[in-house]
Amino acid sequence: MTVAPRSGPEDGAAGTQSIRWPPPGLERLQGDLVRVGVRAALGGGILVLPLLFVLGRDLDFATLGPFADAWWVTLVLAIVGLTFAADALVRTMTLMRRCSKALQQGYDVDTVMRVIADGARDMGFLITGSRHFSKMDAREREAISALRVFSVTLFALAGIWMPNALAICILLGARGVISPSTLWMTTALPAAALYVFGSVAGTAAESRVRRARRAWYSQSWVDDLASEEASAWRDEADPSGEAHGPMLEEASLGRLLRHGAVLMGALAVLIAVPILTLVPTAAVGPILAEVAIPGFDNVRQRGARAEALRSFRAPVEDGLSPAEAGRLLHDLSYAGTNRTVPPGETEPSRRISEAWLPEIDASNPTGVHPFDWPDTLFSILSGGADAERRAFLDDVAEHPARDEFSRLARAPAIDFIAGRLEDPLPPDLALVDLPIPRFNELRGAAYSHVGAAAVAFLEGDVGRSEELLSEVVSLGFLLGDGGPTLMDNLVGYALIEQGGDALADLFSASGQEGEAARLAALRGAAEAAVSRVRFSYPEGAEAWVRSLPTMVEDPNIARGLRWEIFIGITTLTPCINLQRLVFGPDQEYWDFVNEAYEHLVAWPSEDGLFQLASAGWFGARAELGAGVVGRFLSVSMRTGDGTCGEVVRQLEAQEALF
């Protein structure tokens, strides 16, 4: 547009100076700095403020973060905000290139700055003192122009500062250079100061402009105002006729702006890398927590039901140490099999070649599969047994390890790891590589023990039969109470249930109506209690995660389940929220690990297992080093023990991801 100063009727005549605005060739620049400031402010508000809220707070190690189950909100806002922040930097880069070209064409810095700050598109009127600016003197108009440029520049700088400062602080925080509180101050305070000063300058300028506009438009002749055109920009802007060649300072500034444009591109990458490495990894922990919530719903219920049979255990006998009991359990678990011992397990102290049960085929003389013996065998035998059935059961009862089963069942306690795992464990073994305990043979031993009890029943020795079945229950409680793995506990509960079923069948078949009624009453009471007590875990991922540390310390929860929960914590919580992901574990986490040792480790042999568990499922694999993906994702994560950077490298080395 072309603008010319115009006085009111009371001034007598129109002004003589007119100007084309924006200057030729600068049309594309008009108000661009304002648009950069707006995009940068959106990027700062949507990207930076939520991340500061998450990263800069004091958080428990076992939490998804301030947004709890809505943890994904942070990730969505980060992606949207990153788009605006990147757009602001790209626009800044383009603006710098265009400003550099304008300076090369001979425009001075003041003119270029006024054009790019002209968001209101009235800078031409302000320069020439036209329309509502005609009541201002040149000094006041110059001050308003300077305040506008100053204000818009500060707004743009503030918006650009925030995402770049956040990105740099994330990288520094991941390397232990700064703390969460420093993140707040470094990112937010300078930006806040820039916004405050920019707002003050902008408010001061625009308040004077509003007053002038109101005064101008309140005049009766305002509708007659018109603009006048002139012939050339340079003559109009400088009536003295002095030429403005490209001055040395402005040429140098043009080169600086070109370099600045390259810098803006680099800053866009700088912002993108930490955010894009945080976003996918930050989703891993919460998603796995969501998946893990229904994992162990019935464990405590089964443990509660098992309590009904605690009074039916066989008497404890001293003489077998926990470590010896562990070795005996390991031996019995390999009875009748020649399977190879996997890495990490110890070789059985002796190999028992005989299987616990003979080959079962269609000619099974009992008519019932051994898996069903606990429910029905004594009822079937209550009317006697023919020679073939008796010979079959005698063969079952004469297993050479029968006495060892009874001895193990009466042990005061079992040190499972002393008999099961190597000491020390292989150095390159991760927890995920440890063999899962196999109990097929041990369960076969329990069915075989029921068969031996059936032989005693046929011989009329009901007391001996009850004693053998009580040993099945006792061994179940040893596994259910003391096993360091969930599999130990679950197999223990299964043995208790099978022993209880066999006792109930024995009492019924032998006419012990009182004992049968007592056992039925105890089991009924336990079942009623289970139905009235809420055993389910907290609803929602956040409540679930927060409950995990207390579960580790709860003696009423199965010991193997507490070990599993501890391993889940050490595997997941380093990546469970953005603050832990960037800054790594705090002292609260390590205090928890130390306290967990006191609650979980029952025998010296479990020290090595605890060290593996403290490093999570894949801990030892970190020694293999990280690949390209692991190094890239670790850019914005703390590395070292208990950190998400370590977990990412472990997963990549384990080939569990990527």
Long-range contacts (C-beta under 8 A, 24 or more apart in sequence): 1-124, 1-227, 2-227, 2-228, 2-229, 2-230, 3-124, 3-125, 3-128, 3-130, 3-131, 3-227, 4-128, 4-130, 4-227, 4-228, 4-229, 4-230, 5-128, 5-129, 5-130, 5-134, 6-130, 6-131, 6-134, 6-225, 6-226, 6-227, 6-228, 7-134, 8-134, 8-219, 8-221, 9-221, 14-228, 15-128, 15-129, 15-130, 15-134, 17-128, 17-236, 17-239, 18-128, 18-227, 18-228, 18-229, 18-230, 18-236, 19-124, 19-127, 19-128, 19-230, 19-233, 19-236, 19-237, 20-124, 20-229, 20-230, 20-233, 20-236, 21-123, 21-124, 21-125, 21-127, 22-115, 22-118, 22-123, 22-124, 23-107, 23-111, 23-115, 23-233, 23-237, 24-233, 25-102, 25-105, 26-102, 26-107, 26-111, 26-112, 26-115, 28-98, 29-95, 29-98, 29-99, 29-102, 29-112, 29-115, 29-116, 30-115, 30-116, 30-118, 30-121, 31-116, 31-117, 31-118, 31-119, 31-120, 31-121, 32-91, 32-95, 32-98, 32-116, 33-95, 33-116, 33-117, 33-119, 33-152, 33-153, 33-156, 34-116, 34-117, 34-118, 34-119, 34-152, 34-155, 35-91, 35-119, 36-88, 36-91, 36-92, 36-95, 36-156, 36-159, 36-160, 37-152, 37-155, 37-156, 37-158, 37-159, 39-84, 39-85, 39-87, 39-88, 39-91, 39-159, 40-84, 40-85, 40-88, 40-92, 40-155, 40-156, 40-158, 40-159, 40-160, 40-162, 40-163, 41-155, 41-158, 41-159, 42-81, 42-84, 42-88, 42-159, 43-81, 43-82, 43-83, 43-84, 43-85, 43-86, 43-87, 43-88, 43-159, 43-162, 43-163, 44-81, 44-85, 44-158, 44-159, 44-162, 44-163, 44-191, 45-81, 46-77, 46-80, 46-81, 46-84, 47-77, 47-78, 47-80, 47-81, 47-82, 47-84, 47-85, 47-162, 47-163, 47-166, 47-275, 48-81, 48-85, 48-162, 48-163, 48-166, 48-187, 48-188, 50-74, 50-77, 50-78, 50-81, 51-78, 51-166, 51-578, 52-166, 52-183, 52-184, 52-187, 52-188, 54-577, 54-578, 54-579, 55-170, 55-173, 55-180, 55-183, 55-578, 55-579, 55-582, 55-583, 56-180, 56-181, 56-183, 56-184, 56-579, 57-180, 57-579, 58-180, 59-577, 59-579, 59-580, 60-546, 60-588, 61-573, 61-576, 61-580, 61-585, 61-586, 61-588, 61-589, 61-592, 62-545, 62-546, 62-548, 62-549, 62-569, 62-573, 62-576, 63-542, 63-545, 63-546, 63-576, 63-577, 64-285, 64-286, 64-289, 64-541, 64-542, 64-545, 64-576, 64-577, 65-576, 65-577, 65-578, 65-579, 68-540, 68-541, 68-542, 69-540, 69-541, 69-542, 71-282, 71-286, 71-541, 71-542, 71-577, 72-283, 72-286, 74-282, 74-578, 75-279, 75-282, 75-283, 78-275, 78-278, 78-279, 79-275, 79-279, 81-163, 82-163, 82-271, 82-272, 82-275, 82-276, 85-163, 85-268, 85-271, 86-268, 86-271, 86-272, 88-159, 88-160, 89-160, 89-264, 89-265, 89-267, 89-268, 89-271, 90-264, 90-265, 90-268, 92-156, 92-160, 92-261, 92-264, 93-261, 93-262, 93-264, 93-265, 93-268, 94-261, 96-257, 96-258, 96-260, 96-261, 96-264, 97-257, 97-258, 97-261, 99-254, 99-257, 100-253, 100-254, 100-255, 100-257, 100-258, 100-261, 101-254, 103-246, 103-250, 103-251, 103-253, 103-254, 103-257, 104-246, 104-251, 104-254, 105-246, 106-244, 106-245, 106-246, 107-244, 107-250, 108-244, 108-247, 108-250, 109-249, 109-250, 109-253, 111-237, 113-149, 113-153, 114-145, 114-148, 114-149, 116-152, 117-148, 117-149, 117-152, 117-153, 118-148, 119-152, 123-148, 130-227, 131-216, 131-225, 132-209, 132-212, 132-213, 132-215, 132-216, 132-217, 133-209, 133-212, 134-216, 135-212, 135-215, 135-216, 136-208, 136-212, 140-208, 143-205, 144-205, 144-208, 144-209, 147-201, 147-202, 147-204, 147-205, 148-201, 148-202, 148-205, 150-198, 150-201, 151-198, 151-199, 151-201, 151-202, 151-205, 152-198, 152-202, 153-198, 154-194, 154-195, 154-197, 154-198, 154-201, 155-194, 155-195, 155-198, 155-202, 157-194, 158-190, 158-191, 158-192, 158-194, 158-195, 158-198, 159-191, 160-267, 161-190, 161-191, 161-194, 162-187, 162-188, 162-191, 163-271, 164-267, 164-270, 164-271, 165-190, 165-191, 166-271, 166-274, 167-270, 167-271, 167-273, 167-274, 167-275, 168-270, 170-274, 170-278, 170-582, 170-636, 171-274, 171-635, 171-636, 173-582, 173-583, 173-638, 174-582, 174-583, 174-584, 174-634, 174-635, 174-636, 174-637, 174-638, 174-639, 174-645, 175-638, 176-584, 176-638, 179-583, 180-579, 180-583, 273-635, 273-636, 274-635, 274-636, 275-636, 277-632, 277-633, 277-634, 277-635, 277-636, 277-637, 278-578, 278-581, 278-582, 278-636, 278-637, 280-633, 281-575, 281-581, 281-633, 281-637, 281-644, 281-648, 282-575, 282-577, 282-578, 282-581, 284-575, 285-572, 285-573, 285-574, 285-575, 285-576, 285-577, 286-541, 286-576, 288-572, 289-541, 289-544, 289-545, 289-572, 289-576, 290-541, 292-544, 292-568, 293-537, 293-541, 293-544, 296-486, 296-537, 296-561, 296-564, 297-535, 297-536, 297-537, 298-535, 299-486, 299-489, 299-490, 299-557, 299-558, 299-561, 300-535, 300-556, 300-557, 300-558, 300-561, 301-530, 301-535, 302-490, 302-493, 302-497, 303-480, 303-489, 303-493, 303-558, 304-526, 304-529, 304-530, 304-533, 304-535, 305-493, 305-497, 305-523, 305-526, 305-527, 305-530, 306-476, 306-477, 306-480, 306-492, 306-493, 306-496, 306-497, 307-526, 308-500, 308-519, 308-522, 308-523, 308-525, 308-526, 309-473, 309-496, 309-499, 309-500, 309-503, 309-519, 309-522, 309-523, 310-477, 311-522, 312-470, 312-473, 312-499, 312-500, 312-503, 312-519, 313-470, 313-473, 313-474, 313-477, 314-406, 314-409, 314-410, 314-467, 314-470, 314-471, 314-473, 314-474, 315-410, 316-410, 316-411, 316-412, 317-407, 317-410, 317-411, 318-412, 320-407, 320-408, 320-410, 320-411, 320-412, 321-415, 322-411, 322-412, 322-413, 322-414, 322-415, 322-418, 322-603, 323-415, 323-418, 323-419, 323-603, 323-605, 325-408, 325-411, 325-413, 325-414, 325-415, 325-419, 325-478, 326-414, 326-415, 326-416, 326-417, 326-418, 326-419, 326-420, 326-605, 327-418, 327-419, 328-404, 328-407, 328-408, 328-411, 328-419, 329-408, 329-414, 329-416, 329-419, 329-420, 329-442, 330-419, 330-420, 331-401, 331-404, 331-419, 332-401, 332-404, 332-405, 332-408, 332-441, 332-442, 332-445, 333-437, 333-438, 333-439, 333-441, 333-442, 334-441, 335-401, 335-441, 335-445, 336-441, 336-444, 337-441, 342-435, 343-426, 343-429, 343-433, 343-435, 344-421, 344-422, 344-425, 344-426, 344-429, 344-433, 344-434, 344-435, 345-420, 345-421, 345-422, 345-435, 346-419, 346-420, 346-421, 346-422, 352-400, 352-401, 354-399, 354-400, 354-401, 355-441, 355-444, 356-399, 356-401, 356-441, 356-444, 356-445, 356-447, 356-448, 357-396, 357-444, 357-447, 357-448, 357-451, 358-392, 358-395, 358-396, 364-392, 365-389, 365-391, 365-392, 366-392, 366-393, 370-444, 370-447, 370-448, 370-450, 370-451, 371-447, 373-447, 373-450, 373-451, 373-454, 373-502, 374-447, 374-450, 374-498, 374-499, 374-501, 374-502, 374-505, 375-501, 375-502, 375-505, 376-505, 377-450, 377-451, 377-454, 377-502, 377-505, 378-454, 378-457, 378-465, 378-502, 378-505, 378-506, 378-508, 378-509, 378-510, 379-505, 379-508, 379-509, 381-454, 381-457, 381-458, 381-509, 382-509, 382-510, 384-458, 385-458, 390-455, 390-458, 393-451, 393-454, 393-455, 393-458, 394-455, 396-448, 396-451, 396-452, 396-455, 397-448, 397-451, 397-452, 397-454, 397-455, 397-456, 399-448, 399-452, 401-445, 402-448, 402-449, 402-452, 405-445, 405-449, 405-471, 405-475, 406-468, 406-471, 408-475, 408-478, 409-471, 409-472, 409-474, 409-475, 409-478, 410-471, 410-474, 411-478, 413-478, 413-482, 414-478, 414-479, 414-482, 415-602, 415-603, 415-605, 416-482, 416-483, 416-484, 416-485, 416-488, 417-484, 417-603, 417-605, 417-606, 417-608, 417-609, 418-603, 418-605, 421-605, 421-608, 421-609, 423-605, 423-608, 424-608, 425-608, 425-609, 425-612, 427-620, 428-620, 428-623, 429-612, 429-620, 430-612, 430-615, 430-617, 430-618, 430-619, 430-620, 430-621, 430-650, 430-654, 431-567, 431-612, 431-613, 431-615, 431-616, 431-617, 431-618, 431-619, 431-620, 432-617, 432-618, 432-654, 433-620, 434-612, 436-485, 436-487, 437-485, 437-487, 437-488, 437-491, 439-487, 439-491, 442-491, 443-491, 443-494, 443-495, 446-472, 446-475, 446-495, 446-498, 446-499, 447-498, 450-498, 450-502, 453-502, 453-506, 457-506, 457-509, 457-510, 462-506, 462-510, 462-512, 465-506, 465-510, 466-503, 466-506, 469-499, 469-502, 469-503, 469-506, 470-499, 470-503, 472-498, 472-499, 472-502, 473-499, 473-500, 473-503, 480-558, 481-559, 482-559, 482-602, 483-559, 483-560, 484-559, 484-560, 484-563, 484-600, 484-602, 484-606, 484-609, 485-560, 485-563, 485-564, 486-558, 486-560, 486-561, 486-563, 486-564, 487-560, 488-560, 489-558, 489-559, 489-560, 489-561, 490-560, 545-572, 545-573, 545-576, 549-592, 552-592, 552-596, 552-599, 552-600, 553-595, 553-596, 553-599, 555-599, 559-600, 559-602, 562-599, 562-600, 563-600, 563-613, 566-596, 566-600, 566-613, 567-613, 567-616, 567-617, 570-613, 570-614, 570-615, 570-616, 570-619, 570-642, 571-616, 571-617, 571-618, 571-647, 574-616, 574-642, 574-643, 574-644, 574-646, 574-647, 575-644, 575-647, 575-648, 580-644, 581-636, 581-637, 581-638, 581-644, 582-636, 582-637, 582-638, 583-638, 584-637, 584-638, 584-640, 584-642, 584-643, 584-644, 585-641, 585-642, 585-643, 589-642, 590-642, 593-642, 615-641, 615-646, 616-647, 616-650, 618-647, 618-650, 618-651, 618-653, 618-654, 618-656, 619-646, 619-650, 621-650, 621-653, 621-654, 622-646, 622-649, 622-650, 622-653, 624-653, 625-649, 625-653, 626-652, 626-653, 627-652, 627-653, 627-658, 629-657, 629-658
